[in-house]
C-alpha cells in the first residue's frame, strides 16, 4: 500500500512578512532520517487543504527508539484516560520493543510531545484564527 505522512503548514499571510517560516520538529537529529510514510495516499486531502489554508509537505522521521523510548521526567505528572484498546497497543509496543528501564508513562509522554511538536504550527494557526493570539 502506498502511503505518506504529511504535515500541514499555514500559508504565509501578505501582511505578516517578518514572521519566521514554519519550524520543523526539534527531535529530528542531524543525521539523515527516513522520510515518513504512514498516511494512506487514497485519502482525500484537497478539501482539507482549501478549507484550512494549509499546504502539505513530507517531513523526516527521527529514530523511533531514541525519540520515544528515551527516559522522561514525569515527577509532576497528571492522570489522563485513554481507551483500553489504545493502552493495550501501547503496552504491547513497550513489551516487545522496550527494555526494562522504559516506562509506559515515558513512552506516552514522548509520543504526545512529538505529536504536539509536529502540529504546533497548525495548532497555533487554528488558535489564532479562533482567539486572535498564539497558543505556543
C-alpha positions in Angstrom: 0.0 0.0 0.0 1.4 3.4 -0.9 1.4 5.8 2.0 3.0 9.0 3.3 2.9 11.2 6.4 2.2 14.8 5.7 2.4 18.0 7.8 0.1 20.9 7.2 1.8 24.3 7.4 -0.1 27.6 7.2 0.2 29.6 4.0 2.1 32.8 4.7 -0.1 35.9 5.0 0.7 39.0 3.0 0.7 41.4 5.9 2.9 39.2 8.1 6.1 39.1 6.0 8.5 39.3 9.0 7.2 36.1 10.6 9.7 33.2 10.6 9.0 30.2 8.3 7.3 27.1 9.8 9.6 25.3 12.2 10.5 21.7 11.9 10.4 19.2 14.8 13.2 19.7 17.3 13.5 16.0 17.8 15.0 15.3 14.3 18.7 14.6 14.6 21.4 15.9 12.4 21.8 12.5 10.7 19.7 11.8 7.7 16.4 10.4 8.8 13.9 8.3 6.8 11.0 10.1 5.2 7.7 9.4 6.9 5.4 7.0 5.1 2.2 6.3 7.0 -0.9 8.2 5.7 -3.0 6.4 3.1 -2.5 8.1 -0.3 -6.1 7.4 -1.3 -7.2 9.9 1.4 -8.9 12.9 0.0 -6.9 16.0 1.1 -8.0 18.6 -1.4 -11.0 19.8 0.7 -8.8 20.0 3.8 -6.2 22.0 2.0 -8.7 24.5 0.7 -10.7 24.9 4.0 -7.8 25.0 6.4 -5.4 27.1 4.3 -2.5 24.7 4.7 -0.1 23.1 2.2 1.2 19.6 3.0 4.8 18.6 3.0 6.7 15.5 3.8 8.8 15.5 7.0 11.7 13.2 8.0 11.1 10.9 11.0 13.6 10.7 13.8 14.9 7.4 15.2 11.9 5.7 16.9 13.9 4.2 19.8 15.8 7.3 20.7 12.8 9.5 20.4 10.1 7.5 22.1 11.9 5.1 24.4 14.0 7.9 26.0 13.5 8.4 29.7 11.1 11.3 30.6 10.9 13.2 33.8 7.3 12.6 34.9 7.5 13.6 38.6 4.9 16.3 38.2 2.5 14.0 36.4 -1.2 14.1 35.9 -3.6 11.2 35.1 -5.3 11.0 31.7 -7.7 8.4 30.4 -7.3 6.5 27.2 -9.3 3.6 25.7 -8.4 0.1 26.9 -7.6 -0.8 23.3 -5.1 2.0 22.9 -3.5 1.2 26.2 -3.2 -2.4 25.2 -1.5 -1.5 21.9 1.0 0.9 23.6 1.7 -1.7 26.3 2.4 -4.3 23.6 4.8 -1.9 21.8 6.6 -1.3 25.1 6.7 -5.0 26.0 8.0 -6.1 22.5 10.4 -3.2 21.8 11.3 -1.5 25.0 13.8 -2.5 27.7 13.5 -3.0 31.5 14.1 0.7 32.1 11.4 2.0 29.7 8.2 3.1 31.4 4.8 3.3 29.8 4.3 6.8 31.1 7.6 8.0 29.5 6.6 6.3 26.2 3.2 8.0 26.1 4.7 11.4 27.2 7.3 11.3 24.5 4.7 10.4 21.8 2.5 13.2 22.9 5.4 15.7 22.9 6.4 14.6 19.4 2.8 15.0 18.0 2.4 18.4 19.6 5.8 19.4 18.2 4.8 18.3 14.7 1.4 20.1 14.8 2.4 23.2 16.8 2.2 25.4 13.7 -1.2 24.2 12.8 -2.4 24.4 16.5 -1.1 28.0 16.6 -2.9 28.8 13.3 -6.2 27.4 14.5 -5.9 29.0 17.9 -5.0 32.4 16.4 -7.9 32.1 14.0 -10.3 31.4 16.9 -8.8 33.6 19.6 -6.6 36.2 17.8 -3.4 35.1 19.7 -0.8 32.3 19.5 -1.0 29.3 21.7 2.6 28.2 21.7 
